[in-house]
Amino acid sequence: MNRRNFLTLTGTFTGGTLLLPSFLHAFGTQSNLVIGEQCLVFIQLNGGNDGLNTFIPYDNPLYYDFRSKIALSKNEIVSKNNGMGFHPALKDFATMQQNGDLSIIQNVGYPEPNRSHFRSQEIWQTGSKSNEYLNEGWLGRYLDIQCNENQPTAGINLDAIDNLALKGNEPNAITVKDPNRFKIRKNGDDEVALSSNPQLDFVRKIANSVTEGSEEIQKALTKSTSEINYPKTKLAANLEWIARLIKGNLNSKVYYTSQNGYDTHDNQLAIHQRNLTELNDAVFSFYSDLKKANLLQNVTIVVFSEFGRRVKDNGNGTDHGTAAPLFIIGGMNDGKVLGENPNLSDLDNGDLKYNIDFRSVYATLLQNKMQFNPNQIGITNLPLKGLFT
């Protein structure tokens, strides 16, 4: 059995309850992770979000020429400025920007883009080149170096499946589907049978990490409550849990969650409206919760997708494209729009040309928020200027 299968066996809480062999409960103790106050929260929009209908170049006539079936009219667009404006569903994103708490990075992508969902997500999650294949995620590599010893709650993934971005050589991150049901069954029933192979020590380390991680999560939850009412959606529930863990002083460095449904080949206007409304309401609740707790300056929220969509519509939707905007909320960002407006008259075979490499965003987050040299994990792109105060 390989390491990935072991991780799935012992570290992923898709059902909320972990079964561990009793002999694995005796391995060591660990104190809370304390490596500074800053943390990063990633919200991944799965499926390829249509950036041109999210932050919209309403003042460019080519936008309406290319998108005769799905373009949003100028009078619908929110917070118009410098030729760009938000989809009407993102009215609270506009409010956050007006408050100086949201920055937009335009035309984010990478050279030789890949239009496969799986591969492009893998590129974003590992920080690799388009023709390079890495086994560990960029955040997993960061946590391997940042954590002096195994820290089971250094990274928290709120999802039903593991996330490659957090995979490292050490189990410094765990996946949790429902923190409220995150517990250990300590009796001997239904024990997992393990063979005595060379990777047993690694399994023991994972099992010990999961046990300790569960305890730390429960401690954090007992010390926090929700200060506001969140919407009744899956994304909002995940962000509410993250807010409670942050307020409960779990001191994790990285939180990760996702929202599905952005592969809008057909019926895009209705689907995109629904998804962006869910995103807007969930993120604004999270933002308001952190702000009320006076924690927004310590939390940097990153909203991104694996690629954008084609510039020209396909009649009722859009197909896989390349570059798209990325949003940064909180963390004392400068509330700016970085990068030029999308150039619709200079396309690459019908796609937007990227202007800002996503790894430059990663380099900025690591250097400015984590006080970490991105070169240590193989990210050599220069950080962006003007993103943070």
N, C-alpha and C positions, 0 to 999 in steps of 0.2 A: 504493500500500500504506500502511495507516495505522500509527500508532505501536505499537498493540497487536500487529499482525501482525509488525512488525519485532522486537518484544520476544520473541515466540514463536519467531521464526526464529533469533535470535542468542543468546538468554539462557536458554533452558529446556533442561535436561539430562535429557530423558525417557529417552534411551538411554544416557547416561553418557559419550558422546563428542561433542564439538562440532567441526563442520567450519567453518573460517574461511578466507576469502580471504587469501592470503599477504600482500597489501599492508596488511592491517589489523593485522599483528603489530608494526608499527613505531611505534605511537603511545604514547609516554610511558612513565613508570614511576611507581610509587606505593609509599609506605611503609605499614606496618601502621596500622590504625585504632586510635587510642588516645584514647578520650573517657571516661575513668573506668572503674571496675571493674564496675559494675552492668549486668546484662542481663536481658531479659525473654524467657520461653519460653512460647509459646501452644500449647495443645493443643485443637483444635477438634473437637467431637463432632458429626459430620455426620449430619443426618437428624432432629434434634429429640429430644434425650434426655428421657426421662420423669423429671423431677425428683422427683415424688411417690413414685416407687419407687426413688429413688436416696438421698435424704436424707428419711426417711419420718416423717410425723406419726402415729406408731403409737398415741399416746394420745388421738387424736381419733376418736370412734366414726363420724363421717361418712366418714372414710377407708375404713372397711370397708363402709359403706352404699353409697358411690358405686362401690366397686371389688370387688364380690362375687366376680368371676372372677379377679382378678389381684392382690389385696391380699396382702402378705406378713404372716404371723402374727407376733405379738409375740415369740414365743420364737426366731424366726429373726433378728431385727434385732440389729445389733451396736452396742455402745457407746451404749446408751440414756441420754439426759439431757435434761431439760426438755421431755419430750414428743416428742423427735426422736431418730432413730437411723439408722445406715447400713444399706444393703443388705448382706446377708451376704457378697457377693462383694467388698465394699470393706473387708475387715478391716484391710488395711494403711493405708487412708485413716484409719481410726479410730486406728491406732497413731500415724500422723503427727500427728493432732490431739492425742492424749494427750501427745505429745512437745512440744507447743506450736509445731509447725511448719506447721499447716494451719488456715486460717480458712475459714469458710463464709459466703457472702453470700446471704441468702435472697431469694426473690421478685424476681429481677433480670429486667428487661424494658424496655419503652419504650412511650410513648403511641401509640394507634391501631396496635396490632400487626398485622403482616402474616403470614399463615399459609402463604405460599409459601416453599418451601425457598430457592429462588434469590434472591428479593427480600429475605427476612429476613437471609440471609447477607450480602447486599450492604449492608444497613443496618448490620449489626454491623461489617463490614469497612471501611466508609467513615466510620462515626460520624455518619451523616446522620439527619435526621428521616424519619419514615415516608413523607412526601410530597415528599422532597427527593432529587435524584439527583446524585451527585458522581462525577467521573471518577477521582479519586485516593483511595487508601486513607488511613486516619488515621495509620498508621505510616509510609507513604510520605511524607506531608506532614511528619511529624515529622523524618524522616531528611533531607528536602530542606533543612530549616532547620538541623538539628543538624550536618550534615556541611559543613564549610567548602568542600570541593571534592568531586568525585565519589569516593565510597568504595564500591567494588564489593562488599565483604563486610560492610557495615554491617548488612544484614539477610540472613538465610539462611532459605530456605523448603525444608524437606525434604519433597518431595512430587513427584508426577508432573506436576502442572500448576501454573501461576502462581497466586499468591494476590493478590486485589485489595487486601487490607489493606496490602501492601507496595509497591503501585504509586505512584510519585511522578513528578515532572517530570524527575528525574534517575535514572539507573540505579544506585541505591544498594543494591539487593538482587538476589540471584540465586536461581533455583530449581534444586535438585539432587536427583536421584532416588537416586543411589548415589555418595557421595563417594569411595569407593574406586576407582571407575572414572572419576572426574572429571578429564579430561585434554584436552589440545589436540592435534589432528592438525596437524602443521606442514608436511606436504608439500603439493604443489599439486594432489593428486588430489581429485576430487569437490568442487571449490570451489563455493561459493554464488555464483551470478551476481547482481550488484547493478546497478541502473540508476542513472544520475546524476540523481536527483531532489532536491528541496530538503531532504529528510530524511536525506540521506546522512551529514551530520555527526553526526546523532543515532545512526545505525547504527554509525558508527565509534566513537563513545563507548561504546556498548553492547559492541561487539566487544572494545575495549580493556579494558573493565571485566571482561568474562568471562575474558579471558586472564589478567589480573592476579589476579582472584578465584580462579581455579583454582590458581595458584601459591601464594597465601596459604593456601588450604585444605590443599594438600598439605604445606606447611611445618608447619601446626598438627597434622596427622595424624601426621607423623613424630616429633613431640615428645610424643605421648601414647599411652597404652594403656588398655584396659578393665581396671579393677581388680576387677570382679565379673562373674559370669556372668549375662547378660541372658536373658530368655525368647526362644524362637524365634518371635517374631511380628513383623509389619511395624512396628507402633507401637514396640515395644521396640527394634528395629533402628534406627529413626529417632532415638529418644532416646539410644541408645548413641552414635550418630554425633555428636549435639549435645553430649553429655558430653565426647567426645574433642576436639571443636573448642574447647570452653570450657577444658578442661584444657591444650590445646595453645596457649592464649593467642592465639586468633584475634582476640579483642576485638570481636566483633560485638555490636551493641547489642540486636538482636532475632533470635530464632529462632522458627520457626513450623512446626507439623506438624499432622496431623489423623488421625482414626480414623473410618471409615465404619460404617454399619449400624444407626443408631439410629432409623430410621423404622419403628417397631414397631406397625403396624396389626394384625398377626396374629401368633399364636404368641409373644407378648411375653415370657412368663416365661422360656422357654428362651433366646430370642435376647438378652434383656437380661442374663441371667445370664452368658452367654458373653462379651458385649461388656464388661461391667463387670469381669469376671475378667481379661480381657486388659488393660484400662485399669489396674486395680489393680496387677497384677504388673509392667507396664511402668513405670508412674510410680514405684512403690516402689523398683524397681531403679535408676532414674535418681536418685531422692532419696538412696538409700543410697550410690551412686557419688559424688555431689557432696559428701555429708556426709563420706565417708571422705577425700576430697581437700581437705576444709576449705574448700569453695567455696559451700556452700548459702546462706550469708548474702549472697552476691553475686548469686544467681540467684533470680528470682521467677517461679514457674510458675503459669500461669493456665489453668484447665480450664473450658470453657464450651461451650454449644450455641446454635444460632440461635433456638430456642424450646423450651418444654416441651411437655407433652401435655395433652389434655383431662382434667378431673378425673374424670369418669365413664368407666368402661371401655366398650368397644364389644362386649363379649362374649368376646373373646379377645385384645384388645390395646387400644391407645389411638390416638386421632386427634390431629391437630395442635392445639396449644394456645398458651399464651403464656408466662407467667413461669416461672422455674426457678432452682434454686440455681447459684451459681458458686463454684469452689474456688480459693483462693490458697495456694500451698505455697512455703515458703522465703522468702528476701528479708527475713528478720527480721520476719515478720508476728507478730501478737500471739496467734495461735491461738484466736481468738474466733469465735462465731457472731453475725454482724451481721444485724439485721433481725428482724422478728416471724415467728413460725411461720405457715405458710400458713393463711389464713382460709378454711375450707371452707364456712362458712355465709354468706359474702358474696362471691358470684361475679359475674363479668361474662359473662352469657349462657353459663354453664357453664364458664368459664375462670377461673383465678386472676387476681386483680388484681396488677399489678406494684407494688412499693413502692420499689424502688431502680432508677434508670435506669442502664443499662450504661455510659453515657458518664460517669457519676460514678465508676465503677470506672476507666475510662480516665484520667480527670483525676487520680485518686489515684496511679495508676502513674506517670504522667508527672511529676507534681509531687514525689512522695515518693521515687521510685526513680531518675528520670532528671534531677531538678532542672531541669525544663522547664515553662514556663508553658503549660498546655493551650489558653489563649485564642488563642495564636499559630496554632493549626491549626483554630480555629473550634469548639472544645469549651468551652462556657461553663458546663457543669454544675459544681456545687460538689463538691470532693473529699469522700470519706467520712472520718469521724473514727474513730479507734480500730482501723484496719486494720494499721498498722505501728508498730513500737516507736519 
